[in-house]
């Protein structure tokens, strides 16, 4: 899984990860 380097805010990173996982059906 590629790492998102453009987002520096931890909260935003976590939200982004949740969104990605949800889109791929892991949530």
PQR file with spaces between the fields and no chain letter, atoms N, CA, C, O and H, PARSE charges and radii, in Angstrom:
ATOM       1  N    UNK     1       0.840   -1.185    0.000 -0.4000 1.5000
ATOM       2  CA   UNK     1       0.000    0.000    0.000 -0.0000 2.0000
ATOM       3  C    UNK     1       0.884    1.246    0.000  0.5500 1.7000
ATOM       4  O    UNK     1       1.763    1.369    0.852 -0.5500 1.4000
ATOM       5  N    UNK     2       0.672    2.160   -0.924 -0.4000 1.5000
ATOM       6  CA   UNK     2       1.495    3.365   -0.998 -0.0000 2.0000
ATOM       7  C    UNK     2       1.249    4.282    0.191  0.5500 1.7000
ATOM       8  O    UNK     2       0.136    4.350    0.714 -0.5500 1.4000
ATOM       9  H    UNK     2      -0.043    2.060   -1.617  0.4000 1.0000
ATOM      10  N    UNK     3       2.276    4.975    0.608 -0.4000 1.5000
ATOM      11  CA   UNK     3       2.151    5.889    1.741 -0.0000 2.0000
ATOM      12  C    UNK     3       1.801    7.289    1.247  0.5500 1.7000
ATOM      13  O    UNK     3       2.348    7.763    0.251 -0.5500 1.4000
ATOM      14  H    UNK     3       3.180    4.920    0.184  0.4000 1.0000
ATOM      15  N    UNK     4       0.895    7.935    1.946 -0.4000 1.5000
ATOM      16  CA   UNK     4       0.516    9.298    1.582 -0.0000 2.0000
ATOM      17  C    UNK     4       1.432   10.268    2.311  0.5500 1.7000
ATOM      18  O    UNK     4       1.406   10.361    3.538 -0.5500 1.4000
ATOM      19  H    UNK     4       0.450    7.550    2.755  0.4000 1.0000
ATOM      20  N    UNK     5       2.246   10.993    1.539 -0.4000 1.5000
ATOM      21  CA   UNK     5       3.236   11.880    2.143 -0.0000 2.0000
ATOM      22  C    UNK     5       2.789   13.340    2.147  0.5500 1.7000
ATOM      23  O    UNK     5       3.426   14.187    2.773 -0.5500 1.4000
ATOM      24  H    UNK     5       2.267   10.917    0.543  0.4000 1.0000
ATOM      25  N    UNK     6       1.692   13.631    1.447 -0.4000 1.5000
ATOM      26  CA   UNK     6       1.269   15.021    1.325 -0.0000 2.0000
ATOM      27  C    UNK     6       0.509   15.490    2.556  0.5500 1.7000
ATOM      28  O    UNK     6       0.401   16.690    2.809 -0.5500 1.4000
ATOM      29  H    UNK     6       1.175   12.943    0.938  0.4000 1.0000
ATOM      30  N    UNK     7      -0.019   14.539    3.322 -0.4000 1.5000
ATOM      31  CA   UNK     7      -0.804   14.899    4.506 -0.0000 2.0000
ATOM      32  C    UNK     7       0.085   14.817    5.733  0.5500 1.7000
ATOM      33  O    UNK     7       0.635   13.759    6.039 -0.5500 1.4000
ATOM      34  H    UNK     7       0.068   13.564    3.117  0.4000 1.0000
ATOM      35  N    UNK     8       0.227   15.931    6.434 -0.4000 1.5000
ATOM      36  CA   UNK     8       1.115   15.958    7.595 -0.0000 2.0000
ATOM      37  C    UNK     8       0.344   15.837    8.906  0.5500 1.7000
ATOM      38  O    UNK     8       0.912   15.481    9.938 -0.5500 1.4000
ATOM      39  H    UNK     8      -0.219   16.790    6.185  0.4000 1.0000
ATOM      40  N    UNK     9      -0.947   16.135    8.858 -0.4000 1.5000
ATOM      41  CA   UNK     9      -1.752   16.089   10.077 -0.0000 2.0000
ATOM      42  C    UNK     9      -2.123   14.644   10.393  0.5500 1.7000
ATOM      43  O    UNK     9      -2.712   13.955    9.560 -0.5500 1.4000
ATOM      44  H    UNK     9      -1.409   16.425    8.019  0.4000 1.0000
ATOM      45  N    UNK    10      -1.781   14.187   11.594 -0.4000 1.5000
ATOM      46  CA   UNK    10      -2.034   12.797   11.972 -0.0000 2.0000
ATOM      47  C    UNK    10      -3.516   12.454   11.871  0.5500 1.7000
ATOM      48  O    UNK    10      -3.876   11.378   11.392 -0.5500 1.4000
ATOM      49  H    UNK    10      -1.303   14.747   12.270  0.4000 1.0000
ATOM      50  N    UNK    11      -4.376   13.365   12.322 -0.4000 1.5000
ATOM      51  CA   UNK    11      -5.812   13.110   12.271 -0.0000 2.0000
ATOM      52  C    UNK    11      -6.258   12.921   10.821  0.5500 1.7000
ATOM      53  O    UNK    11      -7.055   12.031   10.524 -0.5500 1.4000
ATOM      54  H    UNK    11      -4.084   14.238   12.711  0.4000 1.0000
ATOM      55  N    UNK    12      -5.742   13.759    9.922 -0.4000 1.5000
ATOM      56  CA   UNK    12      -6.110   13.651    8.517 -0.0000 2.0000
ATOM      57  C    UNK    12      -5.609   12.336    7.941  0.5500 1.7000
ATOM      58  O    UNK    12      -6.288   11.704    7.132 -0.5500 1.4000
ATOM      59  H    UNK    12      -5.095   14.482   10.163  0.4000 1.0000
ATOM      60  N    UNK    13      -4.417   11.928    8.362 -0.4000 1.5000
ATOM      61  CA   UNK    13      -3.863   10.662    7.883 -0.0000 2.0000
ATOM      62  C    UNK    13      -4.764    9.513    8.312  0.5500 1.7000
ATOM      63  O    UNK    13      -5.077    8.629    7.515 -0.5500 1.4000
ATOM      64  H    UNK    13      -3.865   12.441    9.019  0.4000 1.0000
ATOM      65  N    UNK    14      -5.176    9.530    9.562 -0.4000 1.5000
ATOM      66  CA   UNK    14      -6.025    8.456   10.073 -0.0000 2.0000
ATOM      67  C    UNK    14      -7.355    8.439    9.339  0.5500 1.7000
ATOM      68  O    UNK    14      -7.854    7.370    8.986 -0.5500 1.4000
ATOM      69  H    UNK    14      -4.922   10.249   10.209  0.4000 1.0000
ATOM      70  N    UNK    15      -7.937    9.616    9.103 -0.4000 1.5000
ATOM      71  CA   UNK    15      -9.201    9.689    8.378 -0.0000 2.0000
ATOM      72  C    UNK    15      -9.026    9.166    6.961  0.5500 1.7000
ATOM      73  O    UNK    15      -9.880    8.446    6.444 -0.5500 1.4000
ATOM      74  H    UNK    15      -7.532   10.485    9.389  0.4000 1.0000
ATOM      75  N    UNK    16      -7.902    9.536    6.335 -0.4000 1.5000
ATOM      76  CA   UNK    16      -7.629    9.077    4.977 -0.0000 2.0000
ATOM      77  C    UNK    16      -7.481    7.573    4.934  0.5500 1.7000
ATOM      78  O    UNK    16      -7.992    6.924    4.021 -0.5500 1.4000
ATOM      79  H    UNK    16      -7.208   10.120    6.756  0.4000 1.0000
ATOM      80  N    UNK    17      -6.787    7.008    5.911 -0.4000 1.5000
ATOM      81  CA   UNK    17      -6.602    5.557    5.963 -0.0000 2.0000
ATOM      82  C    UNK    17      -7.947    4.868    6.120  0.5500 1.7000
ATOM      83  O    UNK    17      -8.206    3.858    5.466 -0.5500 1.4000
ATOM      84  H    UNK    17      -6.371    7.535    6.653  0.4000 1.0000
ATOM      85  N    UNK    18      -8.806    5.406    6.983 -0.4000 1.5000
ATOM      86  CA   UNK    18     -10.128    4.815    7.171 -0.0000 2.0000
ATOM      87  C    UNK    18     -10.908    4.846    5.868  0.5500 1.7000
ATOM      88  O    UNK    18     -11.586    3.879    5.523 -0.5500 1.4000
ATOM      89  H    UNK    18      -8.595    6.227    7.514  0.4000 1.0000
ATOM      90  N    UNK    19     -10.813    5.964    5.137 -0.4000 1.5000
ATOM      91  CA   UNK    19     -11.527    6.093    3.873 -0.0000 2.0000
ATOM      92  C    UNK    19     -11.019    5.072    2.865  0.5500 1.7000
ATOM      93  O    UNK    19     -11.811    4.420    2.183 -0.5500 1.4000
ATOM      94  H    UNK    19     -10.262    6.750    5.417  0.4000 1.0000
ATOM      95  N    UNK    20      -9.694    4.930    2.771 -0.4000 1.5000
ATOM      96  CA   UNK    20      -9.104    3.975    1.834 -0.0000 2.0000
ATOM      97  C    UNK    20      -9.535    2.555    2.183  0.5500 1.7000
ATOM      98  O    UNK    20      -9.954    1.795    1.311 -0.5500 1.4000
ATOM      99  H    UNK    20      -9.052    5.459    3.326  0.4000 1.0000
ATOM     100  N    UNK    21      -9.432    2.202    3.462 -0.4000 1.5000
ATOM     101  CA   UNK    21      -9.814    0.859    3.888 -0.0000 2.0000
ATOM     102  C    UNK    21     -11.285    0.617    3.596  0.5500 1.7000
ATOM     103  O    UNK    21     -11.668   -0.470    3.163 -0.5500 1.4000
ATOM     104  H    UNK    21      -9.093    2.820    4.171  0.4000 1.0000
ATOM     105  N    UNK    22     -12.102    1.624    3.830 -0.4000 1.5000
ATOM     106  CA   UNK    22     -13.538    1.487    3.592 -0.0000 2.0000
ATOM     107  C    UNK    22     -13.807    1.270    2.109  0.5500 1.7000
ATOM     108  O    UNK    22     -14.639    0.443    1.734 -0.5500 1.4000
ATOM     109  H    UNK    22     -11.791    2.507    4.182  0.4000 1.0000
ATOM     110  N    UNK    23     -13.091    2.023    1.261 -0.4000 1.5000
ATOM     111  CA   UNK    23     -13.286    1.906   -0.188 -0.0000 2.0000
ATOM     112  C    UNK    23     -12.877    0.529   -0.675  0.5500 1.7000
ATOM     113  O    UNK    23     -13.459    0.004   -1.625 -0.5500 1.4000
ATOM     114  H    UNK    23     -12.416    2.695    1.566  0.4000 1.0000
ATOM     115  N    UNK    24     -11.866   -0.066   -0.021 -0.4000 1.5000
ATOM     116  CA   UNK    24     -11.388   -1.377   -0.445 -0.0000 2.0000
ATOM     117  C    UNK    24     -12.113   -2.502    0.279  0.5500 1.7000
ATOM     118  O    UNK    24     -11.847   -3.678    0.029 -0.5500 1.4000
ATOM     119  H    UNK    24     -11.394    0.361    0.751  0.4000 1.0000
ATOM     120  N    UNK    25     -13.027   -2.148    1.174 -0.4000 1.5000
ATOM     121  CA   UNK    25     -13.842   -3.160    1.822 -0.0000 2.0000
ATOM     122  C    UNK    25     -13.203   -3.803    3.037  0.5500 1.7000
ATOM     123  O    UNK    25     -13.591   -4.903    3.431 -0.5500 1.4000
ATOM     124  H    UNK    25     -13.243   -1.193    1.378  0.4000 1.0000
ATOM     125  N    UNK    26     -12.221   -3.130    3.640 -0.4000 1.5000
ATOM     126  CA   UNK    26     -11.579   -3.705    4.824 -0.0000 2.0000
ATOM     127  C    UNK    26     -12.178   -3.140    6.107  0.5500 1.7000
ATOM     128  O    UNK    26     -11.858   -3.604    7.201 -0.5500 1.4000
ATOM     129  H    UNK    26     -11.905   -2.237    3.320  0.4000 1.0000
ATOM     130  N    UNK    27     -13.060   -2.124    5.974 -0.4000 1.5000
ATOM     131  CA   UNK    27     -13.651   -1.523    7.150 -0.0000 2.0000
ATOM     132  C    UNK    27     -15.005   -2.119    7.419  0.5500 1.7000
ATOM     133  O    UNK    27     -15.668   -1.735    8.382 -0.5500 1.4000
ATOM     134  H    UNK    27     -13.321   -1.747    5.085  0.4000 1.0000
